[in-house]
Amino acid sequence: MSELKLSEPTSLRWYSNPEARHWRAPSTLQTSNGLANAPTAFHRSFPNYSPTPLVSLPALATELGVSKVYLKDESSRLGLPSFKILGASWAIAQVLSRRIGLSLEGLTLDKLRNSVKEYIQEHQDLCLIAATDGNHGRGVAHMARLVGLKCSIFVPSNVSPISRNYIASEGAEVTVHEGDYDEAVARAFETSEQDRQHCLFIQDTAWDGYEEIPKMIVEGYTTLFSEVDDYLTQNQERPPSLVVVPVGVGSLAHSAVLHHRSASLKSPPPSLLSVEPTNAPCVLTSFVAGRSVTIRTRDTVMPGLCCGTPSSLGWSDLQSGFDAAVSVTDDHAVRALEKLKGLGSSVGPCGAATLAGVEQALGLGGNDSVLTEERRRSMGMDKESVVVLICTEGPEVYNGLSK
């Protein structure tokens, strides 16, 4: 895989694919064990489960010139301030069930916890290992604590001390690697390979030869998109016209594209817009290049999106299924965060990136009305459109900025 060195500042800010809405995923997203809706059923067994809010923001709808804008607020999900626990918990449930011989059918958190306890008593202790730039590692650590396992998390040096402390508070051992996210992943994988009998590597990015567990994580994220559909249907609202997704390696985006590009989808498919930091636009850069590439990242107030290589598992589907992609500056993400805070939604910079992204895509604040109209048409947006912003995290402290 080739590496592209980003210029300063990057000129990559927009990409569109007019054929995306006509493309359909080769198959609907099925769980690794063929059980329909199994991830959501498992998540519902958690004692603190409830669908996260889908918040209507009429002021933003007026500003964007659409009918409705909703914020899918993942600031409190199963006891954590991020959606990442959905993927981590489902992947860990499957990996542990396979190890200890437990059926996924009717699996609950209590049943998994009790079975793990019996296995450890009769056989051996186990340790979950992962690398993270924040929320995935905290999700893995949280799940390890819930089921009674040891946990070791590797983080790149740009992860803030407060984020490291949150992970450690779940009982995990945190190792800081003096390198970027991709290097931390490599270090975590090497560590797990040294003791495969006791160590279980749970990573949300894929590469050739490591795709099964990332696929399980993608499956776990489907709970989020199913909740959006359920809410809109139950409240007799129109289905989304545009879904805006923040992107790191692309696992959440992969779940979005498979959910919304399913051949069995009954309603007209929405446009999909991906959003990345200008300091780490690995998916946008790959879209423009026409192939998956590795880029050199720089620090950003959106460390959860600071990734240099798209996940190999989802790359082909992302390339075919996303209508558009943008990158946003740190300043723009912070302005979007403050705007959402003023509207009553307290989020982190990665979560606010989707608002910054749709503003960037539409050229809001600029003087080029022709550009704005061209981009609206490319995403199928009009005054009747329903926009869903996926807000992936709650407020955090990044690089000294208190959000």
Phi, psi and chi 1 to 4 in degrees:
 res  aa     phi    psi   chi1   chi2   chi3   chi4
   1 MET       -  131.6 -178.1  177.8  -66.2      -
   2 SER   -80.9  155.9   57.7      -      -      -
   3 GLU  -112.0  131.8  179.2  176.4  -71.8      -
   4 LEU  -107.5  127.5  -59.2 -176.9      -      -
   5 LYS   -86.6  122.6 -176.0  177.5  179.3  179.6
   6 LEU   -72.9  140.6  -65.8  179.8      -      -
   7 SER   -79.4  173.4   59.5      -      -      -
   8 GLU  -126.0  112.3  177.6   64.6   46.2      -
   9 PRO   -83.7  163.6   32.4  -35.5      -      -
  10 THR   -69.3  143.8  177.1      -      -      -
  11 SER   -94.6   -2.7   59.9      -      -      -
  12 LEU   -84.7  106.2  -64.3  176.9      -      -
  13 ARG  -129.5  -10.5  -58.7  -67.3  -65.7  -83.4
  14 TRP  -156.3  141.6  167.8 -102.3      -      -
  15 TYR  -149.8  143.9  165.2   87.9      -      -
  16 SER  -137.8  151.8   65.0      -      -      -
  17 ASN  -133.2   95.6  174.7   12.0      -      -
  18 PRO   -62.5  -18.5  -19.9   32.3      -      -
  19 GLU   -91.2   -5.4  -58.4  -59.1  -41.8      -
  20 ALA   -60.7  -42.0      -      -      -      -
  21 ARG   -69.8  -16.6 -100.1  164.7  -66.0  161.5
  22 HIS   -90.3  -10.2  -54.4  -66.7      -      -
  23 TRP   -85.1  144.5  178.0   81.6      -      -
  24 ARG  -124.1  141.2  -67.8  -65.1  175.5  -90.2
  25 ALA   -60.2  143.4      -      -      -      -
  26 PRO   -59.8  -25.1   18.9  -31.5      -      -
  27 SER  -155.8  156.5   61.9      -      -      -
  28 THR   -69.3  155.3   56.3      -      -      -
  29 LEU   -73.0  111.3 -174.8   62.9      -      -
  30 GLN  -109.1  151.8  -62.3  -67.1  -29.9      -
  31 THR   -70.0  160.0   67.2      -      -      -
  32 SER   -59.6  -24.3  -59.7      -      -      -
  33 ASN  -107.6   12.1  -66.3   71.9      -      -
  34 GLY    74.3   15.2      -      -      -      -
  35 LEU   -97.6  111.3  -60.8  174.2      -      -
  36 ALA   -63.6  138.2      -      -      -      -
  37 ASN    61.2   15.2  -58.6  -43.0      -      -
  38 ALA   -62.0  -39.8      -      -      -      -
  39 PRO   -60.5  -46.0  -24.6   35.0      -      -
  40 THR   -64.2  -40.1  -59.5      -      -      -
  41 ALA   -61.3  -41.2      -      -      -      -
  42 PHE   -65.6  -44.9  176.2   66.5      -      -
  43 HIS   -62.2  -35.1  -67.7  141.6      -      -
  44 ARG   -67.6  -14.7  -74.2  174.8  175.7  165.6
  45 SER   -80.8  -10.6   76.3      -      -      -
  46 PHE   -70.4  137.8  -77.0   59.0      -      -
  47 PRO   -62.2  -25.9   19.6  -31.1      -      -
  48 ASN  -105.7   21.8   54.7   -9.7      -      -
  49 TYR   -73.9  137.2  170.4   80.9      -      -
  50 SER  -160.2  150.3   63.6      -      -      -
  51 PRO   -58.7  137.0  -22.8   33.7      -      -
  52 THR   -71.7  154.2   53.5      -      -      -
  53 PRO   -65.3  146.4  -19.7   31.7      -      -
  54 LEU  -112.9   99.9 -168.6   64.2      -      -
  55 VAL   -93.5  125.6 -178.3      -      -      -
  56 SER   -78.9  133.5  178.5      -      -      -
  57 LEU  -125.3   80.9  -61.5  171.8      -      -
  58 PRO   -62.2  -31.4   16.9  -29.4      -      -
  59 ALA   -64.1  -38.4      -      -      -      -
  60 LEU   -70.3  -35.0  -73.8 -176.1      -      -
  61 ALA   -60.4  -43.0      -      -      -      -
  62 THR   -63.6  -44.4  -60.9      -      -      -
  63 GLU   -62.7  -39.1 -179.5  179.9  -32.9      -
  64 LEU   -85.9   -9.1  -63.7  176.6      -      -
  65 GLY    72.1   39.6      -      -      -      -
  66 VAL  -129.1  174.3  -63.7      -      -      -
  67 SER   -74.5  -47.8  174.8      -      -      -
  68 LYS  -142.0  145.6  -65.3  -76.2 -177.8   67.2
  69 VAL  -126.9  127.3  172.3      -      -      -
  70 TYR  -118.0  143.3  -69.9  101.5      -      -
  71 LEU  -110.1  114.4 -175.8   79.5      -      -
  72 LYS   -80.7  103.5  179.8   60.7  169.6  169.1
  73 ASP   -92.7  101.8 -174.8   -4.8      -      -
  74 GLU   -96.3   26.1  -67.5  -69.7  -48.7      -
  75 SER   -72.6  -12.3   62.4      -      -      -
  76 SER  -145.9   99.6 -179.8      -      -      -
  77 ARG  -129.5  111.6  169.3   66.3   79.3  171.4
  78 LEU    53.1   39.3  -61.4  178.0      -      -
  79 GLY    89.0    0.7      -      -      -      -
  80 LEU  -124.9  159.2  -64.7 -179.7      -      -
  81 PRO   -89.6   38.7   33.9  -36.6      -      -
  82 SER  -164.5  153.2  164.8      -      -      -
  83 PHE   -69.2  -15.5   77.7  102.0      -      -
  84 LYS   -57.6  -28.1  -71.9  -79.0 -170.1  174.3
  85 ILE   -61.3  -26.4 -174.9   63.3      -      -
  86 LEU   -61.4  -47.9  -67.3  175.0      -      -
  87 GLY   -74.0  -44.0      -      -      -      -
  88 ALA   -61.5  -44.6      -      -      -      -
  89 SER   -65.5  -41.2   61.9      -      -      -
  90 TRP   -70.0  -39.9  179.3 -120.6      -      -
  91 ALA   -64.8  -45.3      -      -      -      -
  92 ILE   -63.0  -40.2  -68.8  167.3      -      -
  93 ALA   -59.3  -42.4      -      -      -      -
  94 GLN   -70.1  -43.6  -67.8 -163.1   68.1      -
  95 VAL   -63.7  -44.1  170.3      -      -      -
  96 LEU   -68.0  -40.1  -69.8  176.0      -      -
  97 SER   -60.5  -40.2  -65.2      -      -      -
  98 ARG   -65.8  -41.8 -178.1  179.2  -58.9  172.1
  99 ARG   -65.4  -40.2  172.1   64.2   71.7   95.3
 100 ILE  -102.6    2.2   64.9 -176.7      -      -
 101 GLY    76.6   43.1      -      -      -      -
 102 LEU  -110.9  136.4 -172.0   64.2      -      -
 103 SER   -75.9  142.8  171.9      -      -      -
 104 LEU   -78.2  -21.1  -74.6  176.7      -      -
 105 GLU   -66.6  120.3 -170.4  167.2    5.0      -
 106 GLY    73.1   16.2      -      -      -      -
 107 LEU   -68.2  135.5 -178.6   65.0      -      -
 108 THR  -123.9  164.9   64.8      -      -      -
 109 LEU   -60.8  -44.1  176.7   61.3      -      -
 110 ASP   -61.5  -43.2  -76.1  -17.3      -      -
 111 LYS   -63.5  -40.8 -173.4 -178.0  -65.2 -175.1
 112 LEU   -65.6  -45.1 -180.0   63.9      -      -
 113 ARG   -60.1  -46.3 -179.0 -169.5  -63.0  114.4
 114 ASN   -65.3  -39.2  -67.1  -24.9      -      -
 115 SER   -68.3  -38.6  -62.1      -      -      -
 116 VAL   -64.1  -41.8  166.9      -      -      -
 117 LYS   -60.4  -44.9 -177.6  177.8 -179.8  179.3
 118 GLU   -64.3  -40.3  -67.3  174.5    3.1      -
 119 TYR   -63.2  -45.1  177.6   86.0      -      -
 120 ILE   -63.0  -40.7  -68.5  174.2      -      -
 121 GLN   -64.7  -36.1  -69.7  173.8  -17.2      -
 122 GLU   -91.9  -23.9  -63.0  175.9    5.4      -
 123 HIS  -123.7  -86.4  -63.1   86.9      -      -
 124 GLN  -156.7  159.3   59.5 -170.7  -13.0      -
 125 ASP   -76.0  155.7 -155.6   -6.0      -      -
 126 LEU  -128.2  154.3  -62.1  172.3      -      -
 127 CYS  -133.2  129.7  178.7      -      -      -
 128 LEU   -89.2  134.5  -57.2 -178.8      -      -
 129 ILE  -127.0  138.3  -65.5 -177.5      -      -
 130 ALA  -155.6  161.5      -      -      -      -
 131 ALA  -111.0  155.4      -      -      -      -
 132 THR  -158.6  155.5 -171.5      -      -      -
 133 ASP  -107.4   17.5   43.7   22.3      -      -
 134 GLY   153.4  -87.1      -      -      -      -
 135 ASN   -78.9  -32.9  -71.2  -45.9      -      -
 136 HIS   -62.1  -46.2  171.3   68.8      -      -
 137 GLY   -62.4  -38.5      -      -      -      -
 138 ARG   -66.8  -36.1 -171.2  174.7  177.8 -174.6
 139 GLY   -64.9  -43.1      -      -      -      -
 140 VAL   -63.0  -44.6  171.4      -      -      -
 141 ALA   -63.5  -40.9      -      -      -      -
 142 HIS   -63.2  -44.5 -175.8   72.5      -      -
 143 MET   -65.8  -37.6 -170.5   64.3 -178.0      -
 144 ALA   -59.8  -43.3      -      -      -      -
 145 ARG   -64.3  -40.0 -178.2  173.2   64.8   80.3
 146 LEU   -63.6  -34.5  -71.8  178.7      -      -
 147 VAL  -102.9    1.6  -62.0      -      -      -
 148 GLY    83.1   39.3      -      -      -      -
 149 LEU  -117.8  158.0  -66.7 -180.0      -      -
 150 LYS   -73.4  161.1  -64.6  178.5 -179.7  178.1
 151 CYS  -151.8  139.0 -174.8      -      -      -
 152 SER  -130.8  123.6  179.3      -      -      -
 153 ILE  -120.7  130.7  -58.4  -63.4      -      -
 154 PHE  -103.2  134.0  -68.9   74.9      -      -
 155 VAL  -127.9  145.2  -58.9      -      -      -
 156 PRO   -72.2  164.1   24.7  -32.1      -      -
 157 SER   -67.4  -17.3   55.4      -      -      -
 158 ASN   -83.3   -3.2   69.2  -32.6      -      -
 159 VAL   -75.6  129.6  170.9      -      -      -
 160 SER   -66.6  152.4   68.0      -      -      -
 161 PRO   -55.7  -36.8  -28.0   36.0      -      -
 162 ILE   -66.5  -37.0 -167.3  168.7      -      -
 163 SER   -66.7  -39.2  -66.7      -      -      -
 164 ARG   -61.6  -41.2  -59.9  173.9 -158.9  168.1
 165 ASN   -65.8  -36.8  -69.5  -22.5      -      -
 166 TYR   -61.1  -42.3  -79.4  135.8      -      -
 167 ILE   -65.2  -45.0  -63.2  169.5      -      -
 168 ALA   -63.0  -31.6      -      -      -      -
 169 SER   -65.3  -17.0   72.1      -      -      -
 170 GLU   -85.0    0.8  -61.1  -70.6  -12.6      -
 171 GLY    96.9    6.8      -      -      -      -
 172 ALA   -87.2  151.2      -      -      -      -
 173 GLU   -83.4  126.0  177.0 -174.0    9.9      -
 174 VAL  -109.4  125.1  178.8      -      -      -
 175 THR  -115.1  122.8  -60.2      -      -      -
 176 VAL   -89.1  123.2  179.6      -      -      -
 177 HIS  -102.6  127.1 -179.8   71.7      -      -
 178 GLU   -78.4   70.3  -65.6  -59.2  -34.7      -
 179 GLY  -167.4 -167.1      -      -      -      -
 180 ASP   -91.6 -175.2   62.3   15.8      -      -
 181 TYR   -60.0  -47.4  170.0   80.0      -      -
 182 ASP   -59.6  -37.9  -71.4  -10.9      -      -
 183 GLU   -69.5  -35.5  -67.7  168.7  -26.2      -
 184 ALA   -65.4  -38.8      -      -      -      -
 185 VAL   -61.0  -45.8  170.4      -      -      -
 186 ALA   -61.0  -41.1      -      -      -      -
 187 ARG   -65.6  -42.9  177.2   70.2 -178.7  -79.9
 188 ALA   -63.4  -42.0      -      -      -      -
 189 PHE   -63.5  -44.4  178.9   69.2      -      -
 190 GLU   -60.3  -40.2  -69.6  169.0    1.8      -
 191 THR   -63.6  -43.7  -59.3      -      -      -
 192 SER   -66.8  -33.5   67.9      -      -      -
 193 GLU   -69.0  -22.1  -73.6  -69.4  -72.6      -
 194 GLN   -72.4  -18.3  -67.2  169.7    5.0      -
 195 ASP  -147.7   68.9 -172.3    2.4      -      -
 196 ARG   -66.9  -20.5  -62.0  179.4   67.3  178.1
 197 GLN   -68.9  -34.6 -175.3  176.1    1.6      -
 198 HIS  -110.4  -18.3  -62.7   92.4      -      -
 199 CYS  -104.3  134.8  -63.2      -      -      -
 200 LEU  -118.4  116.0  -58.5  173.5      -      -
 201 PHE   -87.9  119.7 -175.5   59.0      -      -
 202 ILE  -120.2   91.2  -50.9  -66.1      -      -
 203 GLN  -118.1  145.4 -162.1   57.7   46.7      -
 204 ASP   -98.5    7.8   57.2  -11.7      -      -
 205 THR  -117.8  146.5 -173.8      -      -      -
 206 ALA  -114.2  154.8      -      -      -      -
 207 TRP  -147.0  171.1   57.8   86.1      -      -
 208 ASP   -55.6  122.2  -70.6  -16.9      -      -
 209 GLY    95.9  -11.9      -      -      -      -
 210 TYR  -135.8   85.9 -174.5   79.6      -      -
 211 GLU  -133.2  -16.7  -65.6 -172.8  -24.4      -
 212 GLU   -67.1  -49.0 -175.2  177.6   23.2      -
 213 ILE   -68.9  -42.1  -70.8  174.3      -      -
 214 PRO   -56.8  -33.9  -29.5   37.6      -      -
 215 LYS   -64.2  -40.2  179.4  178.3 -176.2  -66.5
 216 MET   -62.0  -38.9  -64.1  173.0 -177.0      -
 217 ILE   -64.9  -42.7  -70.9  172.1      -      -
 218 VAL   -58.6  -42.1  169.8      -      -      -
 219 GLU   -58.1  -43.0  -67.3  165.4    4.7      -
 220 GLY   -61.3  -32.1      -      -      -      -
 221 TYR   -70.9  -14.8  -64.6  155.1      -      -
 222 THR   -62.1  -24.2   59.2      -      -      -
 223 THR   -54.6  -41.1  -66.3      -      -      -
 224 LEU   -60.2  -49.7 -174.8  159.8      -      -
 225 PHE   -72.8  -32.1  -62.4  102.9      -      -
 226 SER   -64.9  -36.8  -64.8      -      -      -
 227 GLU   -64.7  -38.9  -71.9  176.5   -3.3      -
 228 VAL   -60.6  -48.8  172.1      -      -      -
 229 ASP   -59.6  -45.1  -69.4  -12.2      -      -
 230 ASP   -61.5  -43.1  -69.6  -14.7      -      -
 231 TYR   -63.7  -48.3  177.2   91.0      -      -
 232 LEU   -64.4  -38.5  -65.6  176.1      -      -
 233 THR   -67.1  -47.2  -61.5      -      -      -
 234 GLN   -64.1  -28.9  -68.9  166.3    6.7      -
 235 ASN   -99.7   13.0  -72.3  -85.5      -      -
 236 GLN    53.9   40.6  -61.4 -178.2  -36.2      -
 237 GLU   -98.1  158.3  -63.0  -75.9   -3.0      -
 238 ARG   -66.5  149.0  -67.0 -179.7   59.3 -172.2
 239 PRO   -66.4  161.7   23.9  -33.0      -      -
 240 PRO   -64.1  143.9   20.0  -30.4      -      -
 241 SER   -96.5  -30.6  -46.2      -      -      -
 242 LEU  -141.7  128.8  172.6   67.1      -      -
 243 VAL  -116.2  124.9  178.2      -      -      -
 244 VAL  -109.0  123.7 -170.6      -      -      -
 245 VAL  -124.3  127.0 -173.4      -      -      -
 246 PRO   -73.9  145.6   27.5  -31.8      -      -
 247 VAL  -129.7  130.5  173.2      -      -      -
 248 GLY  -106.2  -93.1      -      -      -      -
 249 VAL   -87.6  -16.6  -60.3      -      -      -
 250 GLY   108.9   12.1      -      -      -      -
 251 SER   -68.7  -46.6  -64.5      -      -      -
 252 LEU   -63.7  -41.1  178.4   63.4      -      -
 253 ALA   -62.0  -36.5      -      -      -      -
 254 HIS   -63.9  -43.1 -170.0 -158.2      -      -
 255 SER   -61.0  -40.2 -175.4      -      -      -
 256 ALA   -64.2  -44.6      -      -      -      -
 257 VAL   -70.4  -35.7   77.4      -      -      -
 258 LEU   -71.8  -35.8  -69.6  175.9      -      -
 259 HIS   -67.2  -45.1 -179.0   84.4      -      -
 260 HIS   -92.4   -4.4  -70.4  -65.7      -      -
 261 ARG  -115.8   19.7  -63.4  -68.0 -178.1 -102.6
 262 SER   -66.3  139.7  167.3      -      -      -
 263 ALA   -65.3  -20.1      -      -      -      -
 264 SER   -91.1    2.2   62.3      -      -      -
 265 LEU   -62.2  127.8 -168.6   69.2      -      -
 266 LYS   -87.0  -37.4  -64.0  179.2 -179.2  178.9
 267 SER   -88.2  162.3   57.3      -      -      -
 268 PRO   -56.9  136.4  -23.8   33.4      -      -
 269 PRO   -69.9  142.5   26.2  -34.4      -      -
 270 PRO   -78.7  162.8   32.0  -36.6      -      -
 271 SER   -74.3  151.3  -64.9      -      -      -
 272 LEU  -122.1  128.5  -62.0  174.6      -      -
 273 LEU  -121.2  124.6  170.8   66.8      -      -
 274 SER   -97.4  148.5   70.3      -      -      -
 275 VAL  -132.5  131.1 -176.8      -      -      -
 276 GLU  -136.0  162.4  -62.5  168.1  -82.3      -
 277 PRO   -70.0  147.2  -12.4   26.2      -      -
 278 THR   -63.2  -20.7   55.2      -      -      -
 279 ASN   -86.2   -2.7  -76.3   -5.6      -      -
 280 ALA  -157.3   54.8      -      -      -      -
 281 PRO   -90.4   65.7   34.5  -33.7      -      -
 282 CYS   -67.8  -36.1   68.7      -      -      -
 283 VAL   -74.9  -45.1  170.7      -      -      -
 284 LEU   -58.4  -45.3  172.4   56.4      -      -
 285 THR   -61.0  -40.1  -55.1      -      -      -
 286 SER   -67.8  -39.7  -63.1      -      -      -
 287 PHE   -57.0  -48.4  -77.3  162.9      -      -
 288 VAL   -65.2  -38.6  173.0      -      -      -
 289 ALA   -73.6  -21.5      -      -      -      -
 290 GLY    79.6   12.9      -      -      -      -
 291 ARG  -158.0  160.5   68.1 -171.7 -167.9  -77.8
 292 SER   -72.9  125.7  178.7      -      -      -
 293 VAL  -128.5  158.8  -60.8      -      -      -
 294 THR  -101.9  133.1  -66.1      -      -      -
 295 ILE  -117.2  163.7   62.7  169.6      -      -
 296 ARG   -91.3  120.5 -170.9  170.6  -58.9  170.4
 297 THR   -91.7  163.7   64.0      -      -      -
 298 ARG  -129.0  162.5  -62.1 -174.0  -63.5  -86.4
 299 ASP   -60.3  149.1  -73.2  -10.8      -      -
 300 THR  -151.2  155.9  170.1      -      -      -
 301 VAL   -74.5    0.1  -63.5      -      -      -
 302 MET  -114.0   62.3  -61.0  167.4  -85.3      -
 303 PRO   -62.7  -25.7   22.0  -32.8      -      -
 304 GLY   -65.8  -14.2      -      -      -      -
 305 LEU  -112.5    9.3  -52.6 -178.6      -      -
 306 CYS   -91.1   81.1 -171.6      -      -      -
 307 CYS  -129.5  145.2  -57.1      -      -      -
 308 GLY  -101.6  -11.1      -      -      -      -
 309 THR  -139.3  127.6  -54.1      -      -      -
 310 PRO   -64.3  147.6  -19.1   31.7      -      -
 311 SER   -63.1  129.6  174.2      -      -      -
 312 SER   -64.9  -28.5   65.8      -      -      -
 313 LEU   -60.9  -41.9  174.8   66.3      -      -
 314 GLY  -101.5   -6.9      -      -      -      -
 315 TRP   -54.2  -50.1  162.5 -114.6      -      -
 316 SER   -61.0  -41.7  177.9      -      -      -
 317 ASP   -69.6  -37.5  -69.6  -27.6      -      -
 318 LEU   -62.5  -44.4  -63.3 -178.7      -      -
 319 GLN   -62.0  -37.3 -174.6 -179.7   34.6      -
 320 SER   -84.5  -31.1  -61.2      -      -      -
 321 GLY  -103.9  -12.2      -      -      -      -
 322 PHE   -93.1  130.8  -99.2   82.5      -      -
 323 ASP   -74.4  -34.9  -61.1   77.6      -      -
 324 ALA  -156.4  160.8      -      -      -      -
 325 ALA  -145.2  143.7      -      -      -      -
 326 VAL  -137.1  161.4  -66.3      -      -      -
 327 SER  -120.3  150.1   66.3      -      -      -
 328 VAL  -129.6  146.9  -62.5      -      -      -
 329 THR   -76.7  162.6   65.2      -      -      -
 330 ASP   -59.3  -42.7  -76.8    1.7      -      -
 331 ASP   -60.9  -40.6  -74.1  -14.5      -      -
 332 HIS   -66.2  -40.7 -162.2  168.6      -      -
 333 ALA   -62.6  -40.2      -      -      -      -
 334 VAL   -67.2  -39.8  170.7      -      -      -
 335 ARG   -63.2  -40.2  -68.9 -162.2  -56.9  -87.1
 336 ALA   -65.6  -38.6      -      -      -      -
 337 LEU   -59.5  -45.7 -178.2  153.1      -      -
 338 GLU   -66.8  -35.8  -64.5  -62.9  -20.2      -
 339 LYS   -64.2  -45.0 -179.1 -178.8  -70.3 -173.1
 340 LEU   -65.2  -37.9  -71.4  170.0      -      -
 341 LYS   -60.2  -39.8 -175.7  177.1  179.4 -179.5
 342 GLY   -67.3  -21.6      -      -      -      -
 343 LEU   -94.2    5.0  -64.8  172.2      -      -
 344 GLY    97.4    7.6      -      -      -      -
 345 SER  -113.4  113.6  -66.0      -      -      -
 346 SER   -94.1  110.9 -176.4      -      -      -
 347 VAL  -133.8  170.3  -56.2      -      -      -
 348 GLY   -92.9  171.8      -      -      -      -
 349 PRO   -64.4  -33.4   18.4  -30.1      -      -
 350 CYS   -65.9  -38.2  -65.9      -      -      -
 351 GLY   -68.8  -38.2      -      -      -      -
 352 ALA   -73.8  -13.9      -      -      -      -
 353 ALA   -57.7  -31.3      -      -      -      -
 354 THR   -67.9  -36.5   50.3      -      -      -
 355 LEU   -66.8  -45.6  173.0   56.0      -      -
 356 ALA   -58.4  -36.8      -      -      -      -
 357 GLY   -66.6  -44.2      -      -      -      -
 358 VAL   -69.9  -33.2   74.9      -      -      -
 359 GLU   -65.4  -42.6  -69.8  177.2  -17.6      -
 360 GLN   -64.9  -42.1  168.3   67.2   20.9      -
 361 ALA   -61.5  -37.1      -      -      -      -
 362 LEU   -90.8   -1.0  -63.0 -179.5      -      -
 363 GLY    66.4   26.9      -      -      -      -
 364 LEU   -64.9  139.5  -63.7 -176.5      -      -
 365 GLY    91.9   -9.6      -      -      -      -
 366 GLY   -98.7 -175.1      -      -      -      -
 367 ASN  -112.6    4.3  -61.7  -43.7      -      -
 368 ASP   -94.9   87.8 -165.7  -22.7      -      -
 369 SER   -68.9  -29.5   59.9      -      -      -
 370 VAL   -65.5  -45.1  173.9      -      -      -
 371 LEU   -58.5  -45.9  171.5   65.3      -      -
 372 THR   -58.4  -47.4  -62.0      -      -      -
 373 GLU   -66.8  -36.9  -72.0  -53.1  -46.9      -
 374 GLU   -63.2  -42.7  -74.4  179.2   -7.2      -
 375 ARG   -70.7  -36.4  -69.1 -174.2  176.2 -177.5
 376 ARG   -60.0  -45.1  -69.9  178.5   72.7   89.8
 377 ARG   -65.0  -39.0  -74.8 -164.9  -62.0  -88.4
 378 SER   -64.7  -26.4   72.1      -      -      -
 379 MET  -101.3    6.7  -66.8 -174.6  -66.9      -
 380 GLY    67.8   29.6      -      -      -      -
 381 MET   -95.4  137.5  -69.4  179.3   62.7      -
 382 ASP  -145.7 -171.8   58.5   32.2      -      -
 383 LYS   -68.7  -12.8   62.9 -178.9 -179.1  179.9
 384 GLU   -97.2    1.7  -60.9  -59.9  -37.3      -
 385 SER   -68.3  150.1  -67.3      -      -      -
 386 VAL  -114.8  119.8  174.5      -      -      -
 387 VAL  -108.0  131.9  176.8      -      -      -
 388 VAL  -115.9  119.2  175.0      -      -      -
 389 LEU   -97.3  119.9  -53.0  175.4      -      -
 390 ILE   -85.4  109.7  -55.1  -60.8      -      -
 391 CYS   -99.8  108.8  173.8      -      -      -
 392 THR   -88.0   -9.2   51.3      -      -      -
 393 GLU  -155.2  159.8   64.9  174.2   15.2      -
 394 GLY   -87.7 -176.5      -      -      -      -
 395 PRO   -66.5  138.8   24.8  -33.9      -      -
 396 GLU  -137.5 -178.7  -69.8  -75.3    0.7      -
 397 VAL  -117.6  117.0  176.8      -      -      -
 398 TYR  -124.1  129.7  -67.8  133.0      -      -
 399 ASN    49.6   39.0  -64.5  -18.3      -      -
 400 GLY    83.1    0.2      -      -      -      -
 401 LEU   -96.9  114.8  -70.4  171.4      -      -
 402 SER   -84.5  121.5  178.7      -      -      -
 403 LYS  -108.1      -  -56.7  -61.2 -171.7  -74.9
